[in-house]
Amino acid sequence: MTVIAPRTAFFPPNLEQDRDDVLIVREVPWRDPLVAFTPFAEDPVAALLHGDGADELGRWSYLAASPFTTLTVDAELNTLIDGNPVTGDAFHLLDELLSRYRSIATTGPAPFCGGAVGFFGYELGRLLEDLPTPRQGATSPAMVVGLYDVVAAFDHVDRRAWVIATGFPETDIDCRAARAHQRAQWLIEQIKGASPAAPNKIEARWSADRTCEDIERAIEDTIEYINAGDVFQANMTQRYTAEKPADVTAWDLFRRLRQTVSSPFGAYIAGTSEFQILSASPERFLQVTRDGNVETRPIKGTRPRHTDPAVDAALARELKHSAKDQAENLMIVDLMRNDISRVCDSGSVSVPQHCAVETFARVHHLVSVVTGQLDQGKTAVDLLRACFPGGSVTGAPKVRAMEIIHELEPVARGPYCGAIGWIGFDGAMDSSIVIRNLTVDGGRVIAQAGGGIVADSIPALEYEEAMVKIRPLLSVLDSTALA
């Protein structure tokens, strides 16, 4: 079927003879994504995936607003589409929605040109495995994913930006082209009219859920499970809460967070008008290219940064040669190799990088890379389902580690240790582990951090490692946290 498209429509070269798809692309003047997103900061379901531009991992930012469909899993693990209860597995439902709007217009200016954006909370693991209910359950949604027909993409390296529209949920080609044109123009006007938000004074007091002694006792209990042969490693975390100042918005907190913590996988995810996730994650969870190439980048091993360059370099060297941290990382690499092998071609899974030191604004980390090739007929959602939650935030073996986590952690993790990301209508995906994040849940702000516990862990040192990770988060509300 040949389609006469608007002159502004973008068709990939391979579709010139049979133009049965639509992708409207408009290049727009560069704007700071933190400014461009301002008009949408109060929307109940909107997302800014915010790269730091430091390297290829943080090259892109994406703005997604006004979804045409929303898939939600509430705190009781009930699934809803556009607010209406439905039956069925949430992952399969997401896959079905994406396949309904499958697009073959794959040659856009950015890796993501429209599709699903949202978060997958840690508690979704209870949909995949027979796990006990946390002693204190979550109050926030376990998953909110919007399907976005129009997005803005920002290339931090070349400082170029585009608005991209697919015209979905229309399926008739002419109706899609008309809708895509209208939606692209709408988003362009919103971005053009955006102005920087005025800074608010932010100050509040944090309260720890557990004392240092309680946390160290939980770490000791975890080590006992390891010595008994239950697990090789389990991830233990801690939580702080604060009352959000009445005149401070979640968007205010996110902008402060991004000033404090530079990382490749920043994200502001509005799940409802009262619930937002503010992430500054350093860790890629799962990436799938349009050709089915898979990558995961598990992080295990941490040292703090230091203002003295010589001391900072020594800390990085110490991490690089730490047998304990390398062993901890290797366990998670093996777990991730196993997880992605469930949906990847036999023999395609490899580890091109093992335990490389990567340096971030506040910490050094040991980062490994595991790659593979997605099996024919498998999708990005299949991969997500096979690997969720990420091994770096559970432990190994995964299910037994998660049972121990449920026993020893007093409250549900909520979105923390889940995933944030995008899945394109073309089948590509990129996602991060939800760590180094704040959660705004009504009038509360929640900060969480933790680490992997192994047989030779020392509880006091594990507690301090978690504090190294969480102090920059606490400083967003408490200016003395980093003092």
N, C-alpha and C positions, 0 to 999 in steps of 0.2 A: 504494500500500500504506500503510495507516494503522498507526502503531506507538504502543502505549501505553508511553511512556518513563518512567523514574524521574523523580520530581519535581525532582531535581537536574540533569536533563539540560537543555541549552540548545539551543533550536531557533530559527534565524533566522525573522523574521516571514514571509518569503516561502515557508517550508516548512510553515506551519501546516496547510495542506490535504493535503499529501502528505509526511508526515514520514519520509523515506527516508534520513536521515542523523543522526549523533549527534555532539554536542559537549558534554562535561561541563565545566562552568565553576564553580569555587569561588573566591570571593574570600577571601583569607587576610590576616592581619595583616601589615603592612609589616615586612620585614626587609632589612637591608643584604645585597645579593646576594653580597658577599664573605664574609658569615657563612653565608648560606643554602646556599652551594655546598660548604662545608667537609666535609660527610659524603661527598662524591663526589670529593674532590680526589685520592684514590689509585686511583680506578677506571681501568681500562685504556682505556675509550672513554667519554668524557664531555665536556661543553662548557659553558662560561660565556661568553656574549657580553655584554660589560660596557660599558654606556654610562656617560658621565661626568655626564649630567644637565645639562650646561652650556647646551644648546639642543636644538632638535628633532632634530638628527642623533644626539645622544647620549641621547635621552629614554628609550630602552628597554634593559633588560637581560633576557636569557633564560637559564634554566638547563635543560639537557637531559641526562638520565642514563638508563642502562639501555635502549639501543636494541634494537628487536626484529629489526633486520637491519643489517649493516654491509657497506659496499662499500669495498674497499681496492685500491689499486694499489701494489705493493711497489717497492723500490728498483730492481729490474730491469724495471719496467714491466709486470709480470704482474698480471692482474686477478683478484680473489678476492671472492666473496660469502660472508659468514659463514665465512671461512677456507678455502673450497673454490675451487680454480681454475676459472675460466670463460673462455669465448672471447667476443670482441666488444669494441667500443669502450666505454671506461669512461663517457663522457658519455652515450652512447645507453642503456647499461645503467641509469644513474641515472635517465634520463628514463622508461624503462620501469617501473622500480620505483615512481617517484612516480605515474605514470599508473595503476598497479595499485591504488593507494590514494587515488585522486582523491576529494576531499571537496568537497561543495557547501555545507557549513556554513561560510560565509565571513564571517558577521557576529559575530565574537568580540570580546572586549574589547581585544585587542592585534593589531598587524599580523601577528604570527606565532603560530599556534595549533597547531603540530605539523607535522612533516615532516622534511626532511633538514637536518642541521647537520654541518659539518666543514670540512676544508681541501683546497685544490687546489694542490699544489706546482708551482713554476716548471718543473720537469723534465717535467711533463705536456705541455709544448709540443712535445716530441719525438713525442708521439702524433698531433699535429695537423699538424706540418710535418716535412720531411726535414732534420733537424738532426744535427750530429755529436755523438758521445758526449763528455761532459766528460773532461778529462785525468785528473781524480780524481773518480770517481763518487760519488753520494750513497749514504749508508748507511741512511738513514731512509726510511719509506714516502713515495711521491710523492702519495698521496691517501688520506685516511680520512674517510668520510662515514657517519654513523649515521642511521637512520630512527627517529624518536622519536614514540611515540604519546602521550606525556605530557610536558608542559613547564611551567615556571613563568615567568610574565611579570611584570616589575617596571617600573612607570611612575615614573620619577624626578621628573617634574614634579608629578604629583598625589599622589605617595607612596602608591600603591595597588599591590596585588599579587594575582595570580590563579594558580591551578593549573588547567591546561586539558588534557583528555584526549579522544582520538578513538576509543579502543577498537580500533584496528588492532593486529595484522594480522587480527583477526577480520573477517569480511565479512558474516555473518548479523547482521541489525540487532539482534536481542535479545542475541546473544552479545557484540556490540560494546558495547552499553549496559552489560552486566554487567562486562565487562573495564574499560571506561572508568571506571566507578564505583570499582572496586577499585584501579586504578592511580592515580587521583586521590587517593584516601585514603592510599595508600602514600607518595606524594610529599609530601603535606601533613604527614604524621607525620615524615618525614625532615627537612623544613625546620623544623618546630616544635622538633625536638630538637637542631638545630644549635647549636653554641657556637663563639665566636671561637677561632681557632687561636693558640696562644702564639707570640709572635715569637721567631725564632732570630737569633743573631748571624751575620751574613753578611759574609765577607771572603775574597777570593781574588785571584790575580794573573792579568791578561790577557796573552796573547801574540798579536802581529799575525802574520798569515800572510805578509805582504809588508812590506818597508820602505817608507818614504815615497818614496824614490827609485824603487823598483820600480813603485809605483802611478802616480807622475807620468810614468814612461816609458810605461806602458800608456795613459795619457791622451794623451800625445803621439802614440802609434801610432794611437789613435782619431781624432785630429785629422787625421792623414795620410790615413786612409780617407775622412774627410769631404771633405778638399780634393781627393781623387781622384774624388769623385762617387759613392762607394759608398753613402753614407748622408747624411742631413741631421743626424742626431743619434743617439747611442748612449749607453746608460746603463752606466756603469762603477762597480763596487762593490768593497768591501774587507771583510775578515773578521777578527775577533778570536775566540780561543778561550780557555777557562779550565777548569780542573778544578773540578767541583762539589764543595763541601765535603760530606763523607759524611753529616753530620747535618742537611743542608739539603735540603728538598724543592723540586720545581718549583713547588708551590703557595706556598711561602715566597717564592720569587723573584718570582712574579707579584704577590703582595700588595705587595712592595717596589717593583716596577715601577710599579704603579698609584699608589703614594704619590709616585713620582718624576715620572711622565709622565701628565698628564691629557689624554685624547683621547676622541673620540666612539666609536671603534670598538675598544675593548679586547676581548681575547679570550684565554681559557685553553682550549686544545684538547688533550685527551689522546688521542693516536693509538694508543699501546700503553702498557704499564706502564713502559716505559723511554724513551718519546718524547713530549715535550710542546712545544707552541708557545705562547709568552707574548707577546701582541701589544698594542701601544698605538698602533694606526694612526690617523692623522688623515684617511685618504683613503678615501672611498667609491669602490668599483669599479663595481658595477652594482646598481641597484635596479629592480625591476619591481613595480608595484602589482597588486592583484587584477583591475584593469581593463586591464592591459597597458601602463600608462604607464611609460616607461623613463627613468632618469636615471643619468648617470655624472658624477663630479666630479674630473677629473684635476688633480693638483698638479704644478706645475713652477715653481721659483723659491723661494729660501729666504734668510732673514736671521735671525741670532740675536736673541733677546730681550736686553734690558739692564735692569739694576735702576734706572737713572736714567730716569724717565719721558720726559724731553726727548730723551735719546739714543735710547730705545726708539722713540719716535714718528718720529725722524729716520730710523732704520733701516727702518721700515715705509714711509715716503715714498720712500726710495731704492729699495726693492724695487718699489714701485708704478710708478715712472718709469724702471725699468731696461729699456732697449731689448733688451738681451741676454736677460734673463729673460722678457720678453714674447714674444720670438721663439721661445724654447725652449718656452714654454707653447702658443703657437699651433700649432707643429708637432704636438704631441700632441693638441690639440683636433681638428685636421684628421684625424689618424689614428683617433681615437675616433669621429668622425662617420662615417668610412668603415666602421669595424668594425660599429657598431650599425645602419648602413644595410643591412647584409646580411640582417637579420631584422626590420627595421622598415618600416612603410608608406612608400611613396615620398612624399617631400615633407613628412613629419612631423618630420624631424630638424632641430633648431634649437639655437642657443647663446644661452640667455637671460642668461648671466653669463660675461663674459670677463675674466680676469686681475684678479679682486677680491682684495684683501689680506685674509686671514683669520689671526687671531692665536691661537696655542696657547700652552701653558705655557712652552715653551722656544724656540719659533721663530715667525717670521712666514712665511706661504706665499702664493704666488699660486695661486688656485683658480678654475678655470672650470667651467661647468656645461653639459653637452650632454644634450638630451632627445629623445625620440621616442615612437612608438606601435608596439608589437609587432604584426607582421603576423598576420592571422587564421591560426590553425593553428600558429603558432610558440610555443615555450615558453620559460620562463626558462632552461632548460638549453641550448636552442638559442642564446640570447643569450650565455650564458657561453662556449659553445664558439666562437662567432664572434669573441669579443673577447679570448680568453685566449692568452697572458698579457697583462696590461694594458699599453697603450702607454706609460704614464708610467714603466715600469720596464724597457722594452726599447729603444725608439727608433724612428726612422722612416727608410726603410721597415722594417717590423717584422722580417721574416724575415732580411734581410741584417744588420740590427742584432744579431739573436740569434746569427747566425753569427760575427760579430765578438766578441760577448761570450764565446762558447764558446772562441774562439781566445785571447783576452787574459786571461780570468779563469782562474786555475789549478785551481779546484775547482768542483764543482756547487753551485748556489745552494740546493738542497733546497727547503724550504717558503718560504724568503725570496723575495719578489717574486712569489709566487703569490697566492692569494685565500683568505679565510675568510668564511663566511657561512651563511645559512639559506635554504632553499627550501621554501615551505609546500605542504601537500597541496592547497591551493586555487590554486596556481600563482604566488603572489607570491614575491619574492626580495629579499634585501638582502645585500650583501657588501662587503668591504673589501680593499684591497691589503695584503699582508703586508709591512709596513715598520715600522720602530721596534719590532722584536721581538727576543726572545731565543728560542733553540731549545735545549731540553735533550735531548740524544741520549746515553743511557747516562750515563756519568760526565762528559760534556763539556757545557759551556754555550757557545753560539755567538752572537755578535753581529755584525750586518752593516749596512752603510750605503753609500750611493753617491749618484750624481747624474747628470743628463743632460749629455753633452759635445756642444758645438756648435763651429762653425768658429772663433769668437773666444774660446773657453774658454782660461783661463790655468791650466796644470796645478797650480800651487801653490795658487791660490784654490779650484779644484775640490776638491783634497785637504782644504783647511780647511773647506769647506762640508760635506763628508762627516763630518768630525770633529765639527762642530757638531751633526749629527744623532746621532752614535753615542755622544758623551760621556755623555748621560743614561743610556743603556743600560749603559755600562761602570760607571757609578756604583752600579748595583744590587749589584755584587760588589766594587767598589773605591771606597771612600769618598773617595779623593783625585782621582777622575777629573774632577770638576767644579771642583776647586780652581784 
